[in-house]
C-alpha cells in the first residue's frame, strides 16, 4: 500500500514539473524583444526589417520604408499619422 502512495506521489510531482516547464517555455516567447541594435525584429517566428524612426524635437516622427518601387513615408504628431507614397 505504501508503495502505491509513493508511486502516485512521484507521478504527481513529475506531471506538475512537466506542466511548469511547458508554461515556462511558452511564456517567455511572447515577452522576448530583439535588441535595439539588431536591424530586424522577430514577429511570428520570422525576421521583419526594423523601420528606422526619426523623432524630432517637437515630438513629431518620420518613418521611411521601401515597398518594391515605391517609397512610403509616414509622419505623425499628436496622434495624427500622414502617409505619403512616391513610386518610381
QUIJOCOR-V439844 format. One line per field, one symbol per residue. ss: DSSP state (@ for helix, = for strand, . for the rest). phi: phi as a letter, one per 40 degrees, with the letter a starting at -180 (. if undefined). burial: I if it has 24 or more other ideal C-beta (glycine too) atoms within 12 Angstrom, else O. A space follows every 10 residues. Layout:
ss=???
phi=???
burial=???
This chain:
ss=.@@@@@@@@@ @@@@@@@@@@ @@@@@@@@@@ @........= ===..====. ..===..... =======..= =======..= =======.
phi=.ccccccccc cccccccccc ccccccccdc ccbcccccca bbbfgbcbdc ccbbbcccgc abbbbcbgcb bbbbbaafgc bbbbbbbc
burial=OOOOOOOOOO OOOOOOOOOO OOOOOOOOOO OOOOOOOOOO OOOOOOOOOO OOOOOOOOOO OIOOOOOOOO OOOOOOOOOO OOOOOOOO
